[in-house]
Amino acid sequence: MQTDKIKTYTPTVFHKDFFSSPNNSEYFKTGHEFFFIAREENLIRQMKLPILSARMTSHALMYITSGVAEMKIGSATYKIHEDECWVVPAGKIFSIGNVDVESATGFICGFSNDIGISERFKLDLQKEYEFLNVWGNHYIALGKQISSYVKPLFERLFNEYSNNGLSRIDIIQSYLFTVLSEINQAYQPLSGSFKRQALLISNKFKELLFANIKTKHFVSDYASLLNVSPNHLNKVIKEVTGQSPSKHIEEALIMEAKILLYQTNLPVSEVASEIGIFDQSYFTRLFKKHEKQTPLQFRKMIE
């Protein structure tokens, strides 16, 4: 059995697979794997939708200046309105449905962690900005004031990239880091006012879940890794996130399964085995519990 049949896209491969003109130099300039920016309403028209499930090796950021856009990140669906952002951190599962291209305007920006490292800058982006982590809050309401600061920065980034690509990388970095810092001013952690220790446990649980979902399916597994009791972990995760750790585990398993059903032709039994479930009937029941249809029905819907 292969260790990972779920495809994680580099920017170059993602553009090739999901864009009607993957070599369009207007959007995909030399070095676009480190950074690119486009107007949302123009880029969406170039995309082959829907994208049912995918992962990227880079971060993505959408900023809406008018209208409404819809995005599914993990198991949550977001409707993003004017003066709001969504962030898809590197490695996070996302999907995009058929979007009404007339309904929203704004910018889509993609960038890798490496954009933060140069002779001038040495930033660990995921340490600087919580929203670039898989466990962070991916929806950010900027409000009118911060949006009034952010919008001209996006315009400046867009014009610089359109006219000069990445030839003046120090300018790209300066404006990008300023955008991220302004967005960070409006950022609200998912957990609100919970005690710091509870937040640390919750965030670490999400990191461990992301890394171990195919081999560890029990709350006790993660409690052991975190050196806490299962009861304590259950209490903390419920307090911080509003749902039990077992539900988080199930949702992560189903998301992994949906990607395999979408990206591969593996039989359902092998899809189950790939995510560490060796009882196909249990897998089917679990999938139907969350998706209201069987794995085969889900695959037929895709086809």
Number of C-alpha atoms within 10 A of each C-alpha: 7 5 8 11 16 19 14 18 17 16 22 14 14 16 21 13 14 15 18 13 15 17 13 12 12 12 20 22 18 13 13 19 20 17 27 25 28 24 19 20 20 16 15 18 15 15 18 15 15 13 14 16 24 21 21 22 18 23 22 20 18 24 28 24 19 15 15 20 27 18 19 18 22 18 13 9 13 14 13 23 19 20 22 24 25 26 25 28 28 23 17 22 22 22 18 20 13 12 17 13 16 12 11 20 21 24 22 24 20 22 22 21 17 15 21 20 13 12 7 10 13 11 15 13 19 15 10 13 15 18 26 24 22 22 20 20 18 23 21 21 19 22 12 12 9 16 22 12 15 22 18 12 17 23 16 16 23 21 14 19 25 18 10 13 24 20 13 11 16 15 14 22 20 14 17 21 17 16 19 17 15 17 21 16 11 15 20 16 17 16 19 10 9 13 11 10 10 18 21 10 19 24 19 16 22 21 14 15 22 17 11 14 17 20 13 16 19 14 20 18 14 22 19 12 11 16 10 13 14 18 11 12 24 18 16 22 23 15 16 20 15 11 14 17 26 15 12 17 20 18 17 22 23 22 19 22 22 21 20 25 23 19 15 13 11 14 13 19 16 16 24 26 17 22 24 16 18 14 11 15 12 12 24 17 15 18 22 16 13 13 13 12 15 18 25 13 12 17 16 11 9 11 7
